[in-house]
Amino acid sequence: MRTIFLALLAAGLAPAQTLNLSHDLVSNGIASANMTPNQPALDSRPLIEAAIAYSQKNGVTTITADPGAYYFLTLHSNLTHVLLSTVSNLTIDLQNSDLYFEMPGHGAILCESCTGVTFQNFTVDYINLPFTQVTVTSVNSANRTIEFTPMDGYAQPSTFDNGLAANGGDSFVGFIFRNGVPITQTGRMPVNTPVTGSTIAFTGDDPWTTSGAVSAIQPGDIFVYTDRGGPHTFHFDNAVNCTVHNVAIYSGGGMGLSFPGGINTTVDHVEIIPRPGTTRLISTDADGIHGTFAGPNNSITNNIVKRTGDDALAYDAPWVATISANPNGSSITVQRYSTVELPIGASLRSSIPTRKPSSERRTWCRRRPRSRVRA
């Protein structure tokens, strides 16, 4: 009987496998307040980070929250609002909640060297958008300028004059829309900054900003002006066995969802689109979903990407190393080119270029105009 009692007592002391952010933070001594939904003045960033740290120490495998709106008002670092570093074997299921992040030009969520982490059932947006929209009132094609009036609910273009990106490197570009659709005569149009008064001047030698292209713009068109740059909205860095499921991303100064160096990454039922129920004409300022330096066995399925400022879906997997010395028996010396993991037993294929006489060489690439916004 005593043995059974001790076993039951030990079982009673075991931590719960699920932690509810909206109810369990105070009772478990994790924070002084619970992450209550629909409280715009409550900063959810330190609360969810404290819950993640607690989960890793106490065997919690699922973090959830009551449905609602949550606001992330401060940064963990200059790179991101929320940081998960070396987190493993955790599911974050926010039950179709809406997450709002304060500072554009900085990432929303960064998952760094994570293993077996799943994010699901929530939306991501910025409180202050990294773009604005104005109505064209007149066009001067000879000077490559337009006059504009601000649209209700959107910032003045001059708001972006100092840049939003965390470490600089902002790219100020825009797109012309007519009747809700990008016009075919223009694409991504670089803008001269600072923006003065109600005039926007185009710059550069892009084919989309020639006088001929500008002459296609008409009064009444909408110009979407973006401050592109900064860390990406939802970013995985060298993650293994991580999943993003049923997540919508409505804005971002950089890419929407990126996973450089990802191995066994699953991206399923992700939407990167302009926020429904608004007059927004674009979603993210740069790419939608991008796997760069990608590792093996990544899966991208059942996703919708609309109106991004660059590629809807981009995927690349360059070489992991270059040969720096001649082979010596069964050993070869290489210089790492990326941070993609090289597991023991992995198969590698080497490529040794050969040069042909100049009469036999051919060039298979050419420069092309910068891409247009995705319709």
Sequence and secondary structure as in RCSB ss.txt:
>XXXX:A:sequence
MRTIFLALLAAGLAPAQTLNLSHDLVSNGIASANMTPNQPALDSRPLIEAAIAYSQKNGVTTITADPGAYYFLTL
HSNLTHVLLSTVSNLTIDLQNSDLYFEMPGHGAILCESCTGVTFQNFTVDYINLPFTQVTVTSVNSANRTIEFTP
MDGYAQPSTFDNGLAANGGDSFVGFIFRNGVPITQTGRMPVNTPVTGSTIAFTGDDPWTTSGAVSAIQPGDIFVY
TDRGGPHTFHFDNAVNCTVHNVAIYSGGGMGLSFPGGINTTVDHVEIIPRPGTTRLISTDADGIHGTFAGPNNSI
TNNIVKRTGDDALAYDAPWVATISANPNGSSITVQRYSTVELPIGASLRSSIPTRKPSSERRTWCRRRPRSRVRA
>XXXX:A:secstr
 HHHHHHHHHHHHS  SEEETTTSTTTTTS SS   SS TTSB HHHHHHHHHHHHHHT  EEE  SSEEEE S 
SSSSEEEEEES EEEEEEEEEEEEEES TTSEEEEEES EEEEEEEEEEEESS SEEEEEEEEEETTTTEEEEEE
 TTS  GGGGTT   TTS  EEEEEEEETTEE TT   EEB SS BTTEEEB SS GGGSHHHHTT  TT EEEE
EEE SS SEEEES BS EEEEEEE  BSS SEE TT BS EEEEEEE S TTS    SBSS SEEE S  SS EE
ES EE S SS SEEE    SEEE S  BTTB  EEE S     TT            GGG               
